[in-house]
């Protein structure tokens, strides 16, 4: 089953490389949901997320030839997407790790639905975190980067990374507790 | 808290790690226009053949990957072993990543700030000298990607930020503040008066325009790309050099007037006391002759008087020295000391100090 998936993948990739627009559309459709969710996690609003997604896909299609068939294709796509999101944020880096007064943040905690911890709810909390907190929390908790890696990717110190994560967790904790 | 923390992490990872949210349809259309497609030739046959070759290569790749993976595991294992044997890092070193893009942006930002500030100064000319100053603090060392610096907490994150307010540097008792001004130097062409104040590794530069015109000035600090400023009245710049001990920099201030150019070359000897003033007493060492932390010694700037004692867990003085460069090999009377926690008592006096200062800590002597 896995090998079938793999051969489907490789033929899809090859078709995309050959410039087959149907195949490109298929590849886009297949992964756009996953990748858009990543972009949403890293962005402050939907416009920004759309920009990120667009840039990610442009990068993906133009670097498809570099995919070496090592590891999963989806993982590769996600990695490109995360890097693209970070690149996007880096343009704005001077504001990335400012000190934030946690209490002064204006937060609108959405109505608790039947499934209180559903995706939409979590996403809306996550996206209300200040930029620096959100970036580090995303990278550490969801993408699974280590502090060391985060520090070198973002050009900050490991300590900054740790504090930002700590503050992000504390804030989320508070919001979750307040529901 | 760590439990709570990882719970939160898990909650979000499980909740959002695999989420799919469909983006609006329009995005693909804008992507499509920017794909670099190959020139189409024999698309139909090409794809079939390629699919087969891909199948084959992926097997090959898999084999290579396995070999590579085992090699990496081997390396990792070796590494892990090594780290186990030794090495609490005495100094945390971190490389400031070269970031070409943001560097360019940054340089532009800085110039902008200077020019803008100058424009403002034109208006607030009569205010006190303090308010007239613009402080620029460049910490980027992108011109020296090979340079490794000791990064204080949160310093890296501040590295790219332009401060308009001077940052308070820790006052260092050993710092030698040197002020150089050019009042006594005769220039063929005198447009700008300069005053350079060197304090540890940071340099304050005050420039006063005496030409009566608005003139462009190029300042070459000697370690980064020169910066250009349009000077109207006065400007104060702050620059930080990255040096581990001491290094000489050629600094050049060039003012371009209507009829002549004033060149003011200086060489600045920068000694970094801020970094070296720290006293580093390692908390572990491993005398096993592997070249890593084989001896115990204190790292500090040269004191006037110095006394170091190491006391064994049995309360015996196993090492004592008055020379700050002496290293303890872990032996006492030609016998190896056993592993354990040793107490270190350090007393020192810098030149100019009236009283002894002391510092007590422990060091773990480890042998396998």
Interface residues (C-beta under 8 A of the other chain):
Chain A: X6 X7 X10 X11 X13 X14 X15 X17 X18 X19 X20 X21 X24 X25 X28 X32 X33 X34 X36 X37 X39 X40 X41 X49 X50 X53 X54 X57 X58 X61 X62 X68 X69 X70 X90 X91 X93 X94 X96 X97 X117 X118 X119 X122 X123 X126 X137 X140 X141 X142 X151 X152 X155 X156 X157 X158 X159 X160 X165 X166 X169 X172 X173 X176
Chain B: X4 X5 X8 X9 X11 X12 X13 X15 X16 X17 X18 X19 X20 X21 X22 X23 X24 X27 X28 X30 X31 X32 X34 X35 X36 X37 X38 X40 X43 X46 X47 X50 X51 X54 X55 X57 X58 X61 X65 X94 X95 X96 X97 X99 X101 X102 X105 X151 X153 X154 X155 X156 X157 X159 X160 X161
